[in-house]
Amino acid sequence: DTLPLSNNRCLVPADGQQKEESVILCYGTYNVLDRVGDGLMNITNSSVIIECNGTIITSDDTGIIINTNPKNDRLTNITVKHCSFEDVNISMQFINTSEIYIINNSINKWAEGSALLFRDVNNIYLINNSISNRTKAIVISDSDGNSNPITGLNNKNITITGNLFLNITNNAMLLAGDNFTVYNNTIVSYTSSSITTPAI
């Protein structure tokens, strides 16, 4: 996919942004707050790539940074890659979305929320990400946010590979759904469960 922006024409992260097409975020560190709790950057269209260009996004341990919640519609083909998040509650939340590619991102520093949260999703690829110093790393839950293996069956075809989980105090992976492929991940120093899932 061809991105519409080059390194000298990039987007500075800010609260309330609506992403309808692919973007490159500007280089640097940006402290931005999700003041309403509905997502700093909301993806509102299918076939969107968010490419970070040495971008580090910090926050105040509240809110959501990247969010999809199309309500009655369904988004497809969403990619987020090469981003770094620090002191962020939920780095990415995907609801009612298919074909999600989360590649080479870094999520660090203590926060209570789930680093990556998914509900009613299918065909997810989580590849070569690093998640450290979190309560929960990856949570794939049912429509009500519970890790129920029955009501979570809308989540299907999920691949998690090549990821690093470091100092996770609750769950590195809390998975509800069907047809998981989980391999070649590294989990170091966790306090509670490393993987909780109905079926892998």
N, C-alpha and C positions, 0 to 999 in steps of 0.2 A: 504494500500500500504506500502511496506517495503522500507524505505529510505536507500540509499547505504552508508551513512556516519553516524558515531556516534559522540558523543560530543567531543571525543578526536581526531577526524579526520574530520575537518570541513573546510568550504570554506570562505576565507576572501573576502568581496566584493571589486571589482575593476572595473574600466571602461573597456568596450568592451568585457565583458564575454559572452560567448555563452552557454546557458543552454540546453543540450540535454537530461539530465536525472535529477532525483530528487536530491536535495542537502539540507544539513543543513548549515546555515551560522554561522560563529563563534561568540561567545559571545563578547560583547564590543561595543564601539562607533566608527564608521568609517566615516570620512569626505571624500567623494569621489565625483568628478565632472564628469558629463557627457559632455565631452569636445566637442563632435561632435553634440550632440543633437539627437542621434539615439538610446539612451537607454544605461544605465549603465550595466544592465543584460538583454540580449535578449533571450527569450525562443524560441527555434527553433524546438522543437519536441513536440508531443502530450504526454499526461500522465506524466506530470512533476509536482512535489511538491517542492515548496520553503518554507522551514521551518526555521524560525528565532529562534535562541537559545539565547534570551536576546539581540538580535542584534538591535542596533540603527544606522540608516544611516542618516547622515546629508549632506547637500550640500549647494549651493550658490544661491538658488531660480531660477535655470535655469535647462533645460534638463529634462530627464525622467529617473526614476530609474529602474523599471521593465517594460519590453515592449514585446509585441508580434505583429508582422506584417508579416505574412507568404506570403503576396502578392498573388500568384496564388493558393497556397494550403490553407488548413484550419486546424488549430490546434484544438484539443479537449482535455478535461479533464485536466485543469490547476488549481492548488491550490496554494494560497499564504496565509500563516497563521503565527500569532504571531510576526509580524514585526512592528518596530517603525520607522517612518520617520519624520524628523524635517528639517525645512528650505528647503524644496524640492518643485520644481515647480509642476511637474506631478509625483506623487508617482508611479502610475501604469497606463499603457495604454494597452488596448486590442483591436486588430483589427482583423476581420475575424476569430473569435475564438468561440468555443462552449463549454458548460459545464465548466464554470468558477466558482471557489469557493474561495471567499475572506472572511476569517474568523479570527476574533480576532486580527485585526491590529489596530495600532494607528498612526494617521497622525496629526501633530501639527505644530504650528507656522505660522506666516503670509507668504503667498505666493500668487501671482496673478493667477497662473494657476489652473486648475481643479485637485483636489486631486486624483480622479479616473475618467479615461476617457475611454469610450467604443464606438466602431463603428462597425457596421455589426456583431453583436453578438447574441447568443441565449442561453437559459438555463443558466442564471447567478444567483448565490446565494451570496448575500452580507449579512453576518451574524455577529452580535456582534462586529462591528468595531466602533472606536471612531475617529471622524474628527472634529478638532477644529481650530479656528483662521484662516479661509480660505476665499478667495473670492467666490469660488464655491467648493462644496464637490463632488457630484456625477454627472457626465454628460454622458448621453447616447445619442449619436447624430447620424446623418446620415453620409453617406460616405464623405461628404464635410465638416463635422464638425459642421453642423447646427442642431438646435433642431427643425427640420421640421417633423410634424406628418405624412406626406405623404411619403416623401423620406426616413424617418427613420423606415419604416415598416420592414426592414430586421432585426431589433432588436425585439426579441420575447422571451416570457417566462422568466420574470425577477422577482426574489424574493428579497425584501429588508426588513429585519426584525432585530430587536434588536439592532439597531445602535444608537449611540449618535452623534448629531450634535450640536456644541457649537460655538457661535460667528462666524456665516457664514454671510458675508456681501452682498452676491448676492443670489445665489440659493443653498439651501441644496441639492435639487434633481432637475435636469433639464433633463427630460426624453422624448425621442422620440421613439416610437415603439408600440408594441402591447402585450397585456396580461401581465400586471404588477400586482404583489401581494406585497403590501406595508402595513406593520402593525407592531405595537409595537415598533416604533422608537421614540426617544426623540429628539425634536428640541428646543434648548434654545438660545434665544438672536440672532435673525437674523435681518438684516437691510432691505432686499428686500423680494423676494418671498421665501417661505419655500419649496413648491413643485410646479413645473411647468411641466405639462404632458398633452398629448392629451386624455389619457384614463387610469384610474386605476380601 
